[in-house]
Amino acid sequence: MITRTIILFLVTTVSIATGYSQSEKKRIRQGNNEYNEGNYQEAEKEYRKALMEKPGYTKGTFNLGDAMYEQENYEESNKLFTEVTERVTNAEQKSAAHYNLGNTYMKENKFKESIEEFKNSLRLNSDDANAKYNLEYARKKLKEQQQQQQQNQDKNQDNKDQDKKDQQDKDKKDQDKENQDKKDQDKKDQQEKDKEKQDNKDKSKGDQEKDQKQKQQPQQISKKDAQRMLDALKNDEKKTLQKLQKQKAKAAKGVKSDIDW
């Protein structure tokens, strides 16, 4: 766990600049009292009032950053502490601003930035034990973060590899099924063709056998047809007989008697 995260400027012990009225200092003291009681919203109000009365008041800016930090508004806190680091020239005050800024980055899990701020704080105040401790803590957290990121990356890669393998297996399974379905369909089509061919062959053979059988069997006719044919034969026979009789009669008329008178 990091050490006490926030340094609070107290107007009774620290004098940043001269020329400020007692009104701003009073606001700061009231804000500090609220802050120490844990009333961070009330402390924020007092610090803002001090800044309204004296814009650019460094103590007000610094302590407002503290109040925003305690309310977990780290973005605003970061902005205020950065403003102090750019404005003040006093090494101790500048070191304190970098220290608080480092803690703000820690809360945002920005450990690289946090490490740099603790280093900046120690460059200005190398004896700050809290800054040294928090620097090592930030380094430890950065290492853990990088290890976790690597694990997540490895896990994501494993998941990607598994997804890829699953997709390949699925594609192969689908392709195998498609090939088998095609093979089965081709086999079925061929069987149907063979069956149709055999059916046609059997039908042709049956037709031939039927024709052959019909040729071998005497043709059956009805009694009516038989009578008609018989009548026709009799009629033809009668006509033929009549014709012969006529021819005989004609021949008889033309014969001379060979008698010797």
SEVOMAR-955089 format. One line per 5 residues: number of its first residue (from 1); their letters; for each residue x, y, z of C-alpha. Coordinates in Angstrom, 3 decimals. Example, Ala and Ser with C-alpha at 12.3 -4.5 7.8 and 13.67 -1.06 7.14 Angstrom:
BEGIN
1) AS) 12.300:-4.500:7.800 | 13.670:-1.060:7.140
//
This chain:
BEGIN
1) MITRT) 0.000:0.000:0.000 | 1.238:3.467:-0.815 | 2.084:5.800:2.044 | 0.145:8.931:2.933 | -0.798:10.125:-0.513
6) IILFL) -1.423:13.806:-0.091 | 0.653:16.713:1.115 | -1.482:19.619:2.242 | -0.123:23.149:2.288 | -0.815:24.859:5.582
11) VTTVS) -0.786:28.631:5.577 | 0.407:28.703:9.163 | 3.639:26.915:8.322 | 4.294:27.570:4.643 | 4.487:30.921:2.947
16) IATGY) 4.528:30.620:-0.831 | 4.352:34.264:-1.748 | 3.723:37.636:-0.231 | 1.053:40.129:-1.141 | -1.939:37.950:-0.342
21) SQSEK) -4.650:39.326:1.922 | -5.838:37.724:5.108 | -9.129:36.886:3.353 | -7.519:34.325:1.043 | -5.505:32.892:3.910
26) KRIRQ) -8.668:32.634:5.985 | -10.380:30.736:3.205 | -7.426:28.371:3.002 | -7.448:27.780:6.770 | -11.188:27.113:6.743
31) GNNEY) -10.734:24.769:3.805 | -7.944:22.933:5.603 | -10.121:22.490:8.680 | -12.905:20.993:6.563 | -10.350:18.838:4.775
36) NEGNY) -8.900:17.470:8.014 | -12.425:16.642:9.165 | -12.987:14.677:5.974 | -15.468:17.211:4.590 | -13.834:17.358:1.174
41) QEAEK) -16.720:18.993:-0.663 | -16.815:21.826:1.885 | -13.057:22.128:1.673 | -13.344:22.369:-2.115 | -15.800:25.260:-1.768
46) EYRKA) -13.437:27.208:0.500 | -10.450:26.669:-1.791 | -12.460:27.799:-4.798 | -13.566:30.925:-2.941 | -9.940:31.684:-2.200
51) LMEKP) -9.084:31.313:-5.882 | -12.005:33.527:-6.890 | -10.683:36.252:-4.592 | -7.120:35.738:-5.762 | -6.792:33.853:-9.086
56) GYTKG) -3.540:31.937:-9.400 | -3.198:31.544:-5.641 | -0.801:28.595:-5.518 | -1.828:27.311:-2.102 | -5.466:27.395:-3.165
61) TFNLG) -4.654:25.545:-6.382 | -2.545:22.954:-4.576 | -5.038:22.263:-1.802 | -7.961:22.229:-4.244 | -6.079:19.463:-6.034
66) DAMYE) -5.979:17.591:-2.710 | -9.743:17.994:-2.216 | -10.478:16.775:-5.738 | -8.160:13.799:-5.213 | -10.047:12.753:-2.080
71) QENYE) -13.312:12.976:-4.046 | -11.752:10.646:-6.639 | -11.860:13.297:-9.342 | -8.385:12.345:-10.486 | -8.570:14.090:-13.834
76) ESNKL) -9.212:17.467:-12.202 | -6.696:16.745:-9.455 | -4.044:15.890:-12.042 | -4.687:19.135:-13.878 | -4.321:21.231:-10.699
81) FTEVT) -1.102:19.558:-9.510 | 0.410:19.873:-12.982 | -0.409:23.586:-12.894 | 1.448:23.929:-9.581 | 4.548:22.078:-10.895
86) ERVTN) 4.698:24.526:-13.800 | 4.174:27.610:-11.666 | 6.234:27.309:-8.481 | 10.007:27.591:-8.306 | 10.524:26.559:-4.687
91) AEQKS) 12.130:23.092:-4.718 | 10.247:21.779:-1.697 | 6.880:22.946:-2.997 | 7.611:21.691:-6.484 | 8.687:18.320:-5.058
96) AAHYN) 5.442:18.099:-3.082 | 3.391:18.829:-6.215 | 5.217:16.088:-8.158 | 4.682:13.706:-5.241 | 0.929:14.319:-5.184
101) LGNTY) 0.806:14.101:-8.971 | 2.527:10.704:-8.760 | -0.166:9.500:-6.372 | -2.875:10.759:-8.720 | -1.396:8.712:-11.557
106) MKENK) -1.250:5.700:-9.226 | -4.994:5.921:-8.644 | -5.513:5.890:-12.417 | -3.247:2.813:-12.752 | -0.879:4.876:-14.888
111) FKESI) 2.198:3.428:-13.251 | 4.767:4.586:-15.805 | 3.666:8.196:-15.364 | 3.528:7.710:-11.595 | 7.125:6.457:-11.534
116) EEFKN) 8.315:9.522:-13.438 | 6.558:11.881:-11.026 | 8.063:10.208:-7.950 | 11.472:10.446:-9.623 | 10.872:14.148:-10.262
121) SLRLN) 9.911:14.579:-6.615 | 13.097:12.844:-5.426 | 15.286:14.903:-7.754 | 14.093:17.958:-5.856 | 14.008:16.304:-2.425
126) SDDAN) 16.147:13.169:-2.298 | 15.459:12.603:1.404 | 11.694:12.132:0.995 | 11.124:8.616:2.387 | 7.509:8.540:1.258
131) AKYNL) 8.474:9.323:-2.331 | 11.109:6.557:-2.236 | 8.623:4.037:-0.903 | 5.923:4.994:-3.380 | 8.424:4.861:-6.233
136) EYARK) 9.242:1.228:-5.439 | 5.570:0.455:-4.983 | 4.777:1.977:-8.380 | 7.534:-0.095:-9.978 | 6.093:-3.234:-8.413
141) KLKEQ) 2.595:-2.385:-9.650 | 3.941:-1.659:-13.141 | 5.617:-5.070:-13.237 | 2.404:-6.758:-12.114 | 0.451:-4.796:-14.705
146) QQQQQ) 2.846:-5.796:-17.472 | 2.708:-9.438:-16.382 | -1.072:-9.315:-16.340 | -1.128:-7.691:-19.764 | 1.214:-10.391:-21.058
151) QNQDK) -1.003:-13.091:-19.568 | -4.055:-11.480:-21.126 | -2.235:-11.221:-24.434 | -1.184:-14.876:-24.233 | -4.713:-15.867:-23.275
156) NQDNK) -6.141:-13.834:-26.133 | -3.665:-15.458:-28.505 | -4.592:-18.891:-27.161 | -8.247:-18.044:-27.660 | -7.535:-16.856:-31.196
161) DQDKK) -5.561:-20.019:-31.929 | -8.341:-22.157:-30.491 | -10.970:-20.236:-32.445 | -8.908:-20.691:-35.591 | -8.531:-24.429:-34.925
166) DQQDK) -12.245:-24.761:-34.171 | -13.078:-22.971:-37.408 | -10.689:-25.163:-39.376 | -12.194:-28.289:-37.797 | -15.671:-27.033:-38.607
171) DKKDQ) -14.697:-26.224:-42.185 | -13.153:-29.680:-42.591 | -16.210:-31.338:-41.094 | -18.497:-29.345:-43.376 | -16.339:-30.176:-46.397
176) DKENQ) -16.257:-33.871:-45.493 | -20.022:-33.875:-45.111 | -20.436:-32.077:-48.421 | -18.141:-34.581:-50.137 | -19.950:-37.536:-48.555
181) DKKDQ) -23.339:-36.098:-49.500 | -22.146:-35.675:-53.081 | -20.764:-39.198:-53.110 | -24.030:-40.599:-51.750 | -26.047:-38.593:-54.269
186) DKKDQ) -23.854:-39.742:-57.158 | -24.256:-43.337:-55.994 | -28.004:-42.915:-55.736 | -28.177:-41.323:-59.195 | -26.113:-44.167:-60.671
191) QEKDK) -28.330:-46.763:-59.005 | -31.407:-45.072:-60.439 | -29.812:-45.007:-63.896 | -28.859:-48.678:-63.620 | -32.351:-49.560:-62.463
196) EKQDN) -33.921:-47.571:-65.294 | -31.603:-49.255:-67.780 | -32.418:-52.706:-66.398 | -36.135:-51.916:-66.395 | -35.928:-50.873:-70.050
201) KDKSK) -33.966:-54.005:-70.865 | -36.481:-56.207:-69.069 | -39.353:-54.440:-70.807 | -37.727:-54.854:-74.223 | -37.084:-58.517:-73.541
206) GDQEK) -40.647:-58.978:-72.366 | -41.996:-57.306:-75.492 | -39.848:-59.546:-77.690 | -40.969:-62.678:-75.884 | -44.582:-61.588:-76.196
211) DQKQK) -44.224:-60.983:-79.949 | -42.501:-64.337:-80.383 | -45.223:-66.115:-78.452 | -47.915:-64.441:-80.504 | -46.200:-65.572:-83.711
216) QQPQQ) -46.003:-69.157:-82.516 | -49.661:-69.358:-81.491 | -52.387:-69.804:-84.177 | -54.394:-66.723:-84.716 | -57.739:-66.953:-83.007
221) ISKKD) -60.775:-65.664:-84.913 | -64.333:-65.229:-83.847 | -67.210:-67.440:-85.109 | -68.635:-64.503:-86.976 | -65.383:-63.921:-88.830
226) AQRML) -65.078:-67.644:-89.519 | -68.617:-67.766:-90.971 | -67.911:-64.718:-93.094 | -64.743:-66.324:-94.437 | -66.626:-69.581:-95.102
231) DALKN) -69.372:-67.718:-96.925 | -66.759:-65.931:-98.983 | -65.125:-69.210:-99.916 | -68.461:-70.729:-100.872 | -69.313:-67.681:-102.925
236) DEKKT) -65.951:-67.828:-104.680 | -66.383:-71.541:-105.268 | -69.846:-70.970:-106.721 | -68.554:-68.252:-109.007 | -65.742:-70.481:-110.146
241) LQKLQ) -68.134:-73.358:-110.853 | -70.424:-71.117:-112.857 | -67.500:-69.859:-114.838 | -66.394:-73.400:-115.667 | -69.887:-74.370:-116.719
246) KQKAK) -70.027:-71.411:-119.077 | -66.730:-72.329:-120.588 | -67.879:-75.954:-121.121 | -71.102:-74.818:-122.750 | -69.236:-72.534:-125.086
251) AAKGV) -66.857:-75.300:-126.061 | -69.701:-77.707:-126.782 | -71.278:-75.358:-129.308 | -68.118:-75.084:-131.282 | -67.503:-78.861:-131.736
256) KSDID) -68.110:-80.467:-135.160 | -69.154:-84.076:-135.527 | -66.609:-85.978:-137.493 | -69.192:-88.300:-139.219 | -68.755:-89.714:-142.579
261) W) -72.005:-88.947:-144.432
//
